[in-house]
Amino acid sequence: MEPTLSRNGPRIYLDHAATTPMRPEAVAAVIEGMARWSNPSSPHAEGRAARAALEDARKRIAAALDWPHHVILTSGASESAALALRGRPGVAVAAVEHDAVLRAAEQPVMLAVDAGGIVEPLPFVSSETTALQSANSETGVLQSPPTGLWIADCSQTAGKRPLPDADLIIVSAHKLGGPPGIGALLVRDLGLLDPTGGQERGYRGGTENLPGALGFAAALEAPRDWFADMADLRATLDAAIVAGGGEIVAQHSPRIPTIASYRLPGVSSAAQLIRLDMAGFAVSAGSACSSGSMRPSHVLGAMGYSPEAAAEVVRVSFGWTTTQDDVAKFAEAWTRIATDVRRAA
């Protein structure tokens, strides 16, 4: 299939934190799974064969993530978060967590963050359980492990960095080159969850997604050597943004190298997105959940950004298809926008 063309040539995709292209290995595995159309919960020979393939995929997912405990397959990170937080009122939740976690939390104890997006240390938190992401989906900021039971949203780090030493871990396949519509909740001890009946050992209902599970496993088993280059690419882009008069969100905080947010003072993120899209670049303003509605980012608000300043921020995120040339071309396009603004002023 030919790439979509802009006026300047092939488009460049830099919105991998929203979703990343499926690995060819994952596409092939999903196609294979489509041919295995039997229900894994059926007792006949066809169903048993599908069940065997599903359980093999589950083992491969656990092995690829180096997770020696339980894997509950879900429809994605949102369901995993809801499952992990169900029946847990009063969980300590960082103010910068993803919308899916904030929606699932019942009567949460909100944890503030500093200007760098880091959870501020508190002398006492009235909760023994903390929901804390491993890396923020808008800023890339990495958090330190909390004490007590930890529910970790690893949607942006699984398949890129080693898993943290958490008790419940949220994973999404389409963030790491797998198919959409499947994810996992990694569980250290099944006693942490209340079974409600249905599939997945009684912890969730719904027919198991065998094609998705096979694609998920294949994506995790694909080479990950691309990640080693991302720090240099992000450093190159950071330098270009600063040289062009932009600001790096959470510049001095530890950040995963695949995600960065940049502010261009005086230019709304909507105007930047329009110009960049016309020039052939796919980026976003915050997470896909907030970018689609263009509502203010709760993450930037929690970090102390005014609504006006937050509305001047775009997110750039890298993935397994990102090249040095992609980053150089984006830096040139962004600098051109910044130069045009200064000239107009």
SULZI-V378846 format. One record per residue. N is the residue number from 1. RES is the residue in one small letter. PHI is phi in radians with two decimals (999 if undefined). NEAR is the number of other C-alpha atoms within 10 Angstrom. D_LAST is the distance of its C-alpha to the last C-alpha in whole Angstrom. Layout:
# SULZI-V378846
n=N res=RES phi=PHI near=NEAR d_last=D_LAST
n=N res=RES phi=PHI near=NEAR d_last=D_LAST
This chain:
# SULZI-V378846
n=1 res=m phi=999 near=3 d_last=43
n=2 res=e phi=-1.27 near=5 d_last=40
n=3 res=p phi=-1.19 near=9 d_last=37
n=4 res=t phi=-1.11 near=10 d_last=34
n=5 res=l phi=-1.82 near=12 d_last=32
n=6 res=s phi=-1.77 near=14 d_last=28
n=7 res=r phi=-1.16 near=9 d_last=27
n=8 res=n phi=-1.88 near=9 d_last=27
n=9 res=g phi=2.10 near=11 d_last=30
n=10 res=p phi=-1.02 near=14 d_last=32
n=11 res=r phi=-1.26 near=18 d_last=30
n=12 res=i phi=-2.08 near=24 d_last=29
n=13 res=y phi=-1.67 near=21 d_last=30
n=14 res=l phi=-2.31 near=25 d_last=29
n=15 res=d phi=-2.27 near=23 d_last=30
n=16 res=h phi=-1.22 near=25 d_last=33
n=17 res=a phi=-1.23 near=28 d_last=33
n=18 res=a phi=-1.35 near=19 d_last=34
n=19 res=t phi=-2.90 near=21 d_last=36
n=20 res=t phi=-2.07 near=23 d_last=37
n=21 res=p phi=-0.97 near=17 d_last=39
n=22 res=m phi=-1.15 near=21 d_last=43
n=23 res=r phi=-1.13 near=23 d_last=45
n=24 res=p phi=-1.03 near=15 d_last=47
n=25 res=e phi=-1.11 near=19 d_last=50
n=26 res=a phi=-1.25 near=25 d_last=49
n=27 res=v phi=-1.04 near=22 d_last=49
n=28 res=a phi=-1.08 near=16 d_last=52
n=29 res=a phi=-1.21 near=23 d_last=54
n=30 res=v phi=-1.13 near=22 d_last=53
n=31 res=i phi=-1.05 near=14 d_last=54
n=32 res=e phi=-1.05 near=15 d_last=57
n=33 res=g phi=-1.15 near=21 d_last=57
n=34 res=m phi=-1.10 near=15 d_last=57
n=35 res=a phi=-1.35 near=9 d_last=60
n=36 res=r phi=-1.72 near=17 d_last=62
n=37 res=w phi=-1.46 near=14 d_last=62
n=38 res=s phi=-1.24 near=18 d_last=64
n=39 res=n phi=-1.36 near=18 d_last=63
n=40 res=p phi=-1.09 near=23 d_last=64
n=41 res=s phi=-1.64 near=15 d_last=65
n=42 res=s phi=-1.36 near=13 d_last=68
n=43 res=p phi=-1.47 near=11 d_last=72
n=44 res=h phi=-1.36 near=12 d_last=73
n=45 res=a phi=-1.04 near=10 d_last=72
n=46 res=e phi=-1.12 near=16 d_last=69
n=47 res=g phi=-1.14 near=17 d_last=68
n=48 res=r phi=-1.14 near=16 d_last=69
n=49 res=a phi=-1.15 near=16 d_last=67
n=50 res=a phi=-1.15 near=23 d_last=64
n=51 res=r phi=-1.09 near=20 d_last=64
n=52 res=a phi=-1.08 near=13 d_last=65
n=53 res=a phi=-1.16 near=19 d_last=62
n=54 res=l phi=-1.13 near=22 d_last=60
n=55 res=e phi=-1.18 near=15 d_last=62
n=56 res=d phi=-1.13 near=15 d_last=61
n=57 res=a phi=-1.11 near=21 d_last=58
n=58 res=r phi=-1.06 near=22 d_last=57
n=59 res=k phi=-1.11 near=17 d_last=59
n=60 res=r phi=-1.17 near=19 d_last=57
n=61 res=i phi=-1.07 near=23 d_last=54
n=62 res=a phi=-1.09 near=19 d_last=55
n=63 res=a phi=-1.14 near=15 d_last=56
n=64 res=a phi=-1.14 near=17 d_last=53
n=65 res=l phi=-1.59 near=19 d_last=51
n=66 res=d phi=0.99 near=11 d_last=54
n=67 res=w phi=-1.99 near=17 d_last=55
n=68 res=p phi=-1.52 near=12 d_last=58
n=69 res=h phi=-1.92 near=13 d_last=59
n=70 res=h phi=-1.59 near=17 d_last=58
n=71 res=v phi=-2.18 near=21 d_last=56
n=72 res=i phi=-1.81 near=19 d_last=55
n=73 res=l phi=-1.39 near=27 d_last=54
n=74 res=t phi=-2.28 near=27 d_last=51
n=75 res=s phi=-1.48 near=20 d_last=49
n=76 res=g phi=2.66 near=22 d_last=46
n=77 res=a phi=-1.13 near=26 d_last=44
n=78 res=s phi=-1.09 near=23 d_last=44
n=79 res=e phi=-1.18 near=22 d_last=47
n=80 res=s phi=-1.05 near=29 d_last=48
n=81 res=a phi=-1.12 near=28 d_last=46
n=82 res=a phi=-1.10 near=18 d_last=48
n=83 res=l phi=-1.17 near=20 d_last=51
n=84 res=a phi=-1.17 near=26 d_last=51
n=85 res=l phi=-1.69 near=23 d_last=50
n=86 res=r phi=-1.08 near=14 d_last=52
n=87 res=g phi=1.27 near=13 d_last=54
n=88 res=r phi=-2.16 near=14 d_last=53
n=89 res=p phi=-1.15 near=14 d_last=51
n=90 res=g phi=1.44 near=18 d_last=50
n=91 res=v phi=-1.19 near=23 d_last=48
n=92 res=a phi=-1.29 near=22 d_last=46
n=93 res=v phi=-2.26 near=24 d_last=42
n=94 res=a phi=-1.16 near=25 d_last=39
n=95 res=a phi=-1.15 near=23 d_last=36
n=96 res=v phi=-1.76 near=29 d_last=34
n=97 res=e phi=-1.10 near=23 d_last=37
n=98 res=h phi=-1.10 near=23 d_last=36
n=99 res=d phi=-0.93 near=16 d_last=37
n=100 res=a phi=-1.08 near=15 d_last=40
n=101 res=v phi=-1.26 near=25 d_last=42
n=102 res=l phi=-1.11 near=20 d_last=40
n=103 res=r phi=-1.19 near=14 d_last=42
n=104 res=a phi=-1.39 near=20 d_last=45
n=105 res=a phi=-1.23 near=23 d_last=46
n=106 res=e phi=-1.79 near=15 d_last=48
n=107 res=q phi=0.83 near=13 d_last=47
n=108 res=p phi=-1.23 near=20 d_last=45
n=109 res=v phi=-1.64 near=20 d_last=45
n=110 res=m phi=-1.37 near=18 d_last=41
n=111 res=l phi=-1.81 near=21 d_last=40
n=112 res=a phi=-1.32 near=18 d_last=37
n=113 res=v phi=-2.15 near=18 d_last=35
n=114 res=d phi=-1.49 near=13 d_last=33
n=115 res=a phi=-1.13 near=18 d_last=29
n=116 res=g phi=-1.61 near=19 d_last=30
n=117 res=g phi=1.45 near=27 d_last=32
n=118 res=i phi=-1.58 near=21 d_last=35
n=119 res=v phi=-1.05 near=21 d_last=38
n=120 res=e phi=-1.29 near=13 d_last=39
n=121 res=p phi=-1.14 near=12 d_last=42
n=122 res=l phi=-2.00 near=8 d_last=44
n=123 res=p phi=-1.17 near=5 d_last=48
n=124 res=f phi=-2.74 near=6 d_last=49
n=125 res=v phi=-2.16 near=14 d_last=48
n=126 res=s phi=-1.40 near=9 d_last=51
n=127 res=s phi=-2.72 near=15 d_last=51
n=128 res=e phi=-1.63 near=13 d_last=53
n=129 res=t phi=-2.18 near=22 d_last=51
n=130 res=t phi=-2.23 near=24 d_last=47
n=131 res=a phi=-1.72 near=28 d_last=45
n=132 res=l phi=-2.49 near=28 d_last=42
n=133 res=q phi=-1.17 near=28 d_last=40
n=134 res=s phi=-1.37 near=28 d_last=40
n=135 res=a phi=-2.54 near=24 d_last=37
n=136 res=n phi=-1.27 near=28 d_last=34
n=137 res=s phi=-1.32 near=30 d_last=33
n=138 res=e phi=-1.79 near=29 d_last=29
n=139 res=t phi=-1.90 near=30 d_last=29
n=140 res=g phi=1.41 near=26 d_last=32
n=141 res=v phi=-1.10 near=25 d_last=33
n=142 res=l phi=-1.67 near=20 d_last=37
n=143 res=q phi=-1.86 near=17 d_last=39
n=144 res=s phi=-1.46 near=13 d_last=42
n=145 res=p phi=-1.08 near=15 d_last=46
n=146 res=p phi=-1.47 near=17 d_last=47
n=147 res=t phi=-1.57 near=10 d_last=50
n=148 res=g phi=1.40 near=12 d_last=53
n=149 res=l phi=-1.20 near=16 d_last=52
n=150 res=w phi=-2.08 near=22 d_last=49
n=151 res=i phi=-1.77 near=28 d_last=48
n=152 res=a phi=-1.92 near=27 d_last=45
n=153 res=d phi=-1.47 near=29 d_last=43
n=154 res=c phi=-1.89 near=26 d_last=43
n=155 res=s phi=-1.01 near=27 d_last=41
n=156 res=q phi=-1.65 near=27 d_last=38
n=157 res=t phi=-2.04 near=24 d_last=41
n=158 res=a phi=-1.06 near=23 d_last=44
n=159 res=g phi=1.44 near=24 d_last=45
n=160 res=k phi=-2.13 near=19 d_last=42
n=161 res=r phi=-2.09 near=14 d_last=43
n=162 res=p phi=-1.03 near=12 d_last=47
n=163 res=l phi=-1.14 near=16 d_last=48
n=164 res=p phi=-1.34 near=16 d_last=48
n=165 res=d phi=-1.49 near=12 d_last=51
n=166 res=a phi=-1.84 near=20 d_last=50
n=167 res=d phi=-1.62 near=18 d_last=53
n=168 res=l phi=-2.34 near=29 d_last=51
n=169 res=i phi=-2.18 near=28 d_last=48
n=170 res=i phi=-1.65 near=28 d_last=46
n=171 res=v phi=-2.32 near=28 d_last=46
n=172 res=s phi=-2.20 near=32 d_last=44
n=173 res=a phi=-1.22 near=29 d_last=45
n=174 res=h phi=-1.30 near=27 d_last=42
n=175 res=k phi=-1.46 near=26 d_last=40
n=176 res=l phi=-2.21 near=28 d_last=42
n=177 res=g phi=1.76 near=27 d_last=43
n=178 res=g phi=-1.63 near=31 d_last=45
n=179 res=p phi=-1.37 near=28 d_last=46
n=180 res=p phi=-1.25 near=18 d_last=44
n=181 res=g phi=1.56 near=15 d_last=46
n=182 res=i phi=-2.58 near=25 d_last=48
n=183 res=g phi=-2.74 near=28 d_last=48
n=184 res=a phi=-2.69 near=28 d_last=50
n=185 res=l phi=-1.96 near=27 d_last=51
n=186 res=l phi=-1.53 near=26 d_last=52
n=187 res=v phi=-2.17 near=22 d_last=55
n=188 res=r phi=-1.23 near=17 d_last=57
n=189 res=d phi=-2.45 near=11 d_last=60
n=190 res=l phi=-1.09 near=16 d_last=60
n=191 res=g phi=-1.14 near=8 d_last=62
n=192 res=l phi=-1.32 near=12 d_last=58
n=193 res=l phi=-2.05 near=16 d_last=58
n=194 res=d phi=-1.77 near=13 d_last=60
n=195 res=p phi=-1.18 near=14 d_last=61
n=196 res=t phi=-2.10 near=11 d_last=61
n=197 res=g phi=1.68 near=11 d_last=63
n=198 res=g phi=1.76 near=12 d_last=62
n=199 res=q phi=-1.49 near=17 d_last=61
n=200 res=e phi=0.90 near=17 d_last=60
n=201 res=r phi=1.05 near=12 d_last=63
n=202 res=g phi=1.54 near=12 d_last=62
n=203 res=y phi=-1.76 near=17 d_last=59
n=204 res=r phi=-2.74 near=20 d_last=57
n=205 res=g phi=-1.82 near=13 d_last=58
n=206 res=g phi=2.04 near=10 d_last=57
n=207 res=t phi=-1.04 near=12 d_last=59
n=208 res=e phi=-1.16 near=21 d_last=58
n=209 res=n phi=-1.64 near=19 d_last=55
n=210 res=l phi=-1.12 near=28 d_last=57
n=211 res=p phi=-1.01 near=26 d_last=54
n=212 res=g phi=-1.13 near=29 d_last=51
n=213 res=a phi=-1.11 near=32 d_last=53
n=214 res=l phi=-1.14 near=30 d_last=54
n=215 res=g phi=-1.16 near=31 d_last=51
n=216 res=f phi=-1.03 near=33 d_last=50
n=217 res=a phi=-1.09 near=25 d_last=52
n=218 res=a phi=-1.11 near=24 d_last=52
n=219 res=a phi=-1.13 near=27 d_last=48
n=220 res=l phi=-1.20 near=25 d_last=49
n=221 res=e phi=-1.49 near=17 d_last=51
n=222 res=a phi=-1.22 near=16 d_last=49
n=223 res=p phi=-1.00 near=11 d_last=48
n=224 res=r phi=-2.02 near=14 d_last=45
n=225 res=d phi=-1.14 near=9 d_last=44
n=226 res=w phi=-1.08 near=13 d_last=41
n=227 res=f phi=-1.13 near=17 d_last=40
n=228 res=a phi=-1.10 near=11 d_last=40
n=229 res=d phi=-1.52 near=15 d_last=37
n=230 res=m phi=-1.20 near=21 d_last=35
n=231 res=a phi=-1.09 near=14 d_last=34
n=232 res=d phi=-1.16 near=12 d_last=33
n=233 res=l phi=-1.13 near=20 d_last=31
n=234 res=r phi=-1.19 near=21 d_last=29
n=235 res=a phi=-1.11 near=12 d_last=29
n=236 res=t phi=-1.07 near=15 d_last=27
n=237 res=l phi=-1.21 near=21 d_last=25
n=238 res=d phi=-0.96 near=20 d_last=24
n=239 res=a phi=-1.10 near=13 d_last=23
n=240 res=a phi=-1.16 near=19 d_last=21
n=241 res=i phi=-1.11 near=21 d_last=19
n=242 res=v phi=-1.12 near=15 d_last=19
n=243 res=a phi=-1.09 near=11 d_last=18
n=244 res=g phi=-1.52 near=18 d_last=15
n=245 res=g phi=1.63 near=14 d_last=14
n=246 res=g phi=-1.62 near=19 d_last=16
n=247 res=e phi=-2.11 near=17 d_last=18
n=248 res=i phi=-1.67 near=17 d_last=22
n=249 res=v phi=-1.21 near=25 d_last=24
n=250 res=a phi=1.01 near=21 d_last=27
n=251 res=q phi=-0.99 near=15 d_last=27
n=252 res=h phi=-1.76 near=11 d_last=30
n=253 res=s phi=-1.64 near=16 d_last=32
n=254 res=p phi=-1.13 near=16 d_last=34
n=255 res=r phi=-2.39 near=18 d_last=33
n=256 res=i phi=-1.19 near=22 d_last=35
n=257 res=p phi=-1.25 near=20 d_last=33
n=258 res=t phi=-1.58 near=27 d_last=33
n=259 res=i phi=-2.33 near=25 d_last=30
n=260 res=a phi=-2.64 near=27 d_last=27
n=261 res=s phi=-2.07 near=23 d_last=24
n=262 res=y phi=-2.28 near=23 d_last=20
n=263 res=r phi=-1.89 near=22 d_last=17
n=264 res=l phi=-1.97 near=25 d_last=14
n=265 res=p phi=-0.97 near=18 d_last=12
n=266 res=g phi=1.61 near=14 d_last=10
n=267 res=v phi=-2.24 near=17 d_last=11
n=268 res=s phi=-1.14 near=18 d_last=15
n=269 res=s phi=-1.07 near=25 d_last=18
n=270 res=a phi=-1.07 near=17 d_last=19
n=271 res=a phi=-1.16 near=12 d_last=16
n=272 res=q phi=-1.12 near=21 d_last=16
n=273 res=l phi=-1.09 near=19 d_last=20
n=274 res=i phi=-1.11 near=14 d_last=20
n=275 res=r phi=-1.15 near=15 d_last=18
n=276 res=l phi=-1.18 near=18 d_last=20
n=277 res=d phi=-1.12 near=17 d_last=23
n=278 res=m phi=-1.12 near=14 d_last=23
n=279 res=a phi=-1.45 near=20 d_last=22
n=280 res=g phi=1.78 near=22 d_last=26
n=281 res=f phi=-2.04 near=23 d_last=25
n=282 res=a phi=-1.82 near=19 d_last=27
n=283 res=v phi=-2.32 near=25 d_last=25
n=284 res=s phi=-2.51 near=29 d_last=25
n=285 res=a phi=-1.99 near=30 d_last=24
n=286 res=g phi=1.39 near=31 d_last=27
n=287 res=s phi=-1.21 near=22 d_last=30
n=288 res=a phi=-1.05 near=16 d_last=31
n=289 res=c phi=-1.12 near=15 d_last=33
n=290 res=s phi=-1.58 near=16 d_last=30
n=291 res=s phi=-1.13 near=19 d_last=27
n=292 res=g phi=-1.11 near=11 d_last=30
n=293 res=s phi=-1.73 near=9 d_last=29
n=294 res=m phi=1.00 near=16 d_last=25
n=295 res=r phi=-1.44 near=13 d_last=27
n=296 res=p phi=-1.01 near=18 d_last=26
n=297 res=s phi=-1.32 near=21 d_last=27
n=298 res=h phi=-1.21 near=19 d_last=30
n=299 res=v phi=-1.16 near=24 d_last=30
n=300 res=l phi=-1.16 near=26 d_last=26
n=301 res=g phi=-1.08 near=16 d_last=27
n=302 res=a phi=-1.15 near=19 d_last=30
n=303 res=m phi=-1.49 near=21 d_last=29
n=304 res=g phi=1.72 near=16 d_last=27
n=305 res=y phi=-1.27 near=16 d_last=23
n=306 res=s phi=-1.22 near=12 d_last=22
n=307 res=p phi=-0.98 near=14 d_last=22
n=308 res=e phi=-1.18 near=13 d_last=18
n=309 res=a phi=-1.19 near=19 d_last=18
n=310 res=a phi=-1.09 near=25 d_last=21
n=311 res=a phi=-1.39 near=24 d_last=19
n=312 res=e phi=-2.01 near=19 d_last=16
n=313 res=v phi=-1.91 near=29 d_last=19
n=314 res=v phi=-2.12 near=25 d_last=21
n=315 res=r phi=-1.89 near=25 d_last=25
n=316 res=v phi=-2.09 near=27 d_last=26
n=317 res=s phi=-2.41 near=27 d_last=30
n=318 res=f phi=-1.76 near=24 d_last=32
n=319 res=g phi=-2.64 near=24 d_last=36
n=320 res=w phi=-1.21 near=20 d_last=39
n=321 res=t phi=-1.70 near=14 d_last=37
n=322 res=t phi=-1.25 near=20 d_last=34
n=323 res=t phi=-2.11 near=15 d_last=34
n=324 res=q phi=-1.07 near=15 d_last=32
n=325 res=d phi=-1.14 near=11 d_last=31
n=326 res=d phi=-1.01 near=17 d_last=29
n=327 res=v phi=-1.16 near=20 d_last=27
n=328 res=a phi=-1.09 near=15 d_last=26
n=329 res=k phi=-1.19 near=14 d_last=25
n=330 res=f phi=-1.14 near=24 d_last=23
n=331 res=a phi=-1.01 near=19 d_last=21
n=332 res=e phi=-1.14 near=15 d_last=20
n=333 res=a phi=-1.17 near=17 d_last=19
n=334 res=w phi=-1.14 near=22 d_last=17
n=335 res=t phi=-1.10 near=20 d_last=15
n=336 res=r phi=-1.10 near=12 d_last=14
n=337 res=i phi=-1.12 near=19 d_last=13
n=338 res=a phi=-1.07 near=21 d_last=11
n=339 res=t phi=-1.14 near=14 d_last=10
n=340 res=d phi=-1.08 near=11 d_last=9
n=341 res=v phi=-1.14 near=14 d_last=6
n=342 res=r phi=-1.15 near=10 d_last=5
n=343 res=r phi=-1.14 near=8 d_last=5
n=344 res=a phi=-1.15 near=7 d_last=4
n=345 res=a phi=-1.28 near=7 d_last=0
